[in-house]
Structure formats: C-alpha cells, structure tokens
C-alpha cells in the first residue's frame, strides 16, 4: 500500500477546494488535466459572449494562456484559481 495519496485541488489566494483524492499519481494527473481543460472551456465560453474590449475578456485570455500549461509542476500559480496536485502522507 502506498504511503501517500494525491489530492487534485483548485486553489487561489483566498481559497482551496479538493476536487478528488487518488491513490495513484497517474490517476490524479488525468483528473488534473480534465479539471484544467474544463476551466479552459469555461473561459472560452465567456469569451464568446463578451465584447472584445472588456476587462473580463483580457482576464479570460490571460487565464487560458496560463491554463494551457500541461505540467502541474510548472503551471503559474497566481491569485487566480489554479488546479494543482498535492501529495499528502498517510498516518497509521
């Protein structure tokens, strides 16, 4: 049995939310990618509805650019909501 679990989380400057918990890193990574892609789709949908000059458009474009990073170790974790993987040790 593994001595660790992997939490897929969405975090920002003022909040952290657990999405799922996995025994295997590979499963956590697959979930992390799914969460990241879902966040990209959400921002793309917002862009389709907004005026190109709005602040929200600029914000969504920056979020999409940041979320295109496919490595959870290298994604830019700013004040904006960001998916990440947290390795947590288990106690007996």
N, C-alpha and C positions, 0 to 999 in steps of 0.2 A: 504494500500500500504506500502511496505517495505521502510524503510529509508536508505537502503543500496543496493548496487549492488556488485557483486563478479566478479573480473577480473581474468581470467586464463591467466597467463603470463609465458614467458620464460625469465629468467634473467641470466646475468653473470656479471662479474666485470665491463665490459665496455658497456653493452647494456641491454635494457629491451624491450620486444616485447609483445604487447597484442595479445592474441590468440582469446579469446571470452569474452563476458560480459553476466552475468546471473543475474536474479532477485532472484533466489533460490540457496542457498549454495549446495544443493544436486545435482543440475544440473552442477554447477561449479566443484564439486568433480568428477562427472562422466567424464567431459571433461578433468580434470586434469589427471585422470587415463589413458584416451585414449592418451593424449599427452605423458605421461611418458612411456607407453608401446610402442608407436611409436618410441620414442628415443632409447629404448632398442633394438628394432628390427633393427634400423639403425646401431647401434654399432655391433650387432651380424652379420649383413651382411658384415660390414667392416672386422670383424674377419675372416670370411670365405675366404676373398680374400688376406689376408696378411700373410707374413712369421712370424712364431711364435716368432722370436727373435727381431722383430722390436719394436721401441718405441711406435708406434701407437697401436700395439697390447696391450701393457701394459696400455696405456691410455684408450683404449676401455674397457678393463676388469675392470679398476677402475670405469669408468663411469657406466657400467652395475651394478656393485656391489652397487654403490650409488643409482642408479635409482630403484633398487629393493625395496626400502623403500616404503611402501604403505600408509604412513601417511604424508600429506602435511605439517604438523606442525613439523615433525621430520626429514624430508629429509635434508641431509647435503648440505647446500647451499655454495658451494665453488666458485672459479673463473670460474668453468666450467658451461656451460648452464644448467639451472635447472628450471623445471616447478614449479610454485607456484601459490597460490590463494591470491589475495589482496582484502580485504574488503574496499570498498570506500563509504563514506557517500554521500547522495544526498542533494542538496540545492534546495530550492524552487525558 
